[in-house]
Amino acid sequence: MVRRLREKLQHVKKRNSTPAAVRAKAVIREAILEQIGAENARVFDAYAGDGQLYRAVWHRASVCIGCDLEFYPDDRIAFKADNRRVMRAIDLQQFNIFDMDSYGSPWEQLYILAYRRRIKPGEQVAIVLTEGQGMKLKLGGMSLPLSRLAGVRHWLPGLAKVQDELIDRALLRVAKMMNATLIFRREAAEKQGSTMHYVGVIMRGNDVVTEAS
């Protein structure tokens, strides 16, 4: 039964963002690009998809390397692979913007990023993410990576009411692990229903280097 379910899931066509969602996400990425500077922006797009956000914003970045499980025959440079495996294998120091536009939750990927990407004193690094666990939170649950980063139990009633706080707590933890402080936060005004959160942050490396924890 489990094998049949896995086979079905492998053939499910993933959905790319609606036009309204792309506009909301593009607003955040424009703000991040303006703060970092297009000439300095080196983007790792962990969920590159069919390139909607690349065409909307990231094509102006100095460097943009994508990653997706599906191959798209276009001019973008991208890994066709599981982004978790790629992030464990490549040098993440070469990027200063990490786009985590996941179809559900990007916190496992952000855990990998936090352990493998150190931020130098004064350096600025941005993360843009889509957090889509709203329905799961309404049922009182969340992913284990989010619960660990936020420092709360992964199964509690009323979690949907504090989704923004959970995201902020998790991002603060990621920043601490990367030896940085959050200096900029932007969330899209327009959301796709009440379950999707589109957030962008910029971190600056602390003057005193601490050990990752």
N, C-alpha and C positions, 0 to 999 in steps of 0.2 A: 504493500500500500504506500509506504514512504517512497519507494523507488518510483512508482507511477506518479506520485505528486511531484517529485523532483523533475521528472521528464516533462510534465505539463508546464511547470514553471519555467523551464528552459526555453519553451517555445512561446511564452507570453511576450507580445510586442510591447516594449516600454513606450510610454507616452511622453512626447516632448511638451514643453510648456505652452500654455495658451498665449495668445497675443497680449492679453491683459497682464498675465504673470510675467512675460518677458519685459514688458514696459516697466513693471514694478522692480524687477531685478536689475534692469539697466540703469535705473535711477541711482541705486546704491553703487553700482560699479563705476558709473560716471563720477560720483563723489570720491570714491577711492582713487580713481585714476588721476583726478585733479589734485588730490593731496600728495600722492606719490610722484606724479609727473610722468607723462607718457614716455618721455625719453629715458626715464629711469626704471620703468615698470618691466619686471620680468615675471611673467605669469605662469603658474602651473595650474591648468584647468583640469581638475580631477574627474569631472563628469562632463566631458566636452560635448557629448550628444551630437546633434546634427549641425552645430555651429551657430545657433541663434544668437547667443551672447557674444560669440566671437565677432560676428558680423555687426552686432549692435555697438560693441565697445572695445573688446580686446584686440581687434585688428590694429588699433592705434598704439598698442604697447610695443616697446622695444623688442621684446621676446614673448612668445606665447606658445607653450608646449601643452598639448592636450592629452587626455587619456580616456578611453572608453572601451567597453567590451565589444562594441559593434564597430565595424569598419565603415567609414564614410569616404567615398571617392572624391575628395576635393583637395585643395592645395594646402590645407593645414598640416603642420607637423604634429603627430600624435602617436602615442603608444596604443596598441590594440591589446589590452590586458586588464586584469584586475588592478584597480588603482592602489590597493593595499600592498600588493606584491611590488608594484613599481616604486611606491614610496619607500619601501624597505630597501630597495636596491640602488636607487640613483642618489646623486649628491643633491640634497635639498637646499644647500647653501646658495646655489646659483639662482634661486627664485626669491622674490620679495613680496609676491602676491599669490595667495593660494585660494583658488575658487572651488568651493565645496558645494556646488549646486546639486545636492543629492536628491534622489527620488523618495527618500524616507528620512534617514538620519545619518549625519556625517561624523559622528563622534568617535567611532573607531579609527577613522582616517585622521582625525585631529589628535587622537592619542599618539598615533605614529609620528605625526608632525611634531608634537610637543617633545617627544623623546629624541628626535633625529635632527631637528633644526634649532641650532643655538643662535640667539640674536646678540650681536655685539653691542657694547655700550654706545648709545646714540643712534644705532641703526633702526630704521623703521620697516616693519613688516606688516602686511595686511592679510586679513582672512575675510572672505565673503562666503556666507553659508545660507543654505535653505534647511530649515528645521521643520519636518513634517510629521511629527509624532502626535499631533493634536488628538486624533481619534483614540490612539493607544492611551494617552494621558487621561482622557475622559473615562476610560475604563479602569483607571487607577494604576497603570503600568508605564514603564519607559524602558528604553534600551539600557543594558548594563553599563556600556561606556559612558552614557550621559549621567547615570546615577552615580558612578564613581567620580566623574569630574565635578559634578555638582555637590557631592558629599552628602547624598541622601539615599534612603532606601529606594530600591527600584520598583517597589509595589506599595503604594500608599493611596488612600482616597483623597479626592480633591486636587490631584496634580494639575489638571487642566487649568485651574484658576491661577496657578503660579508658573505657567510655562515661560513667560518672559524672565522671571527671576531665576528659573532653572538654567536658561540659556546664558544669562549674565554670570551666574556662579560658575558655570562650566568654562566660559571664556576667560574669566579671571584666573581660574586654575590653569588653563592652557598657557596664559601669559606668564604666570609664575614659573611654570615648568620650563618656559623658554627664556627665563631671566629677563622679563620685560614688564612694562606697565601699559595698560590700556590708555590711549590718549585721544581716541576718536571713535565714535559709535554712530551708526546710521541704520535706521530700519525703514523699510518701505512703508509709505502711508497706505498703499493699496495692497491688500492681501487677497489671496485666492481662498475665500471663505474664512473661517475662523481657525483653521487648523495649520495653515502654512505661515511660517515666519521667515522673512527675508532680511538678513542682518549683515552688516559690514563693520569691521573694526580695524583700527590700526594700533599696533603696539610699538613702543620704543624701548630699546635695550637699556637696562639699568647700568649705572656707572660701576657698581660693584657686582662682579660675576659670582653667582652662587651655583651650587650643585643642583642638577635636575633631581626632582623628587616625585 
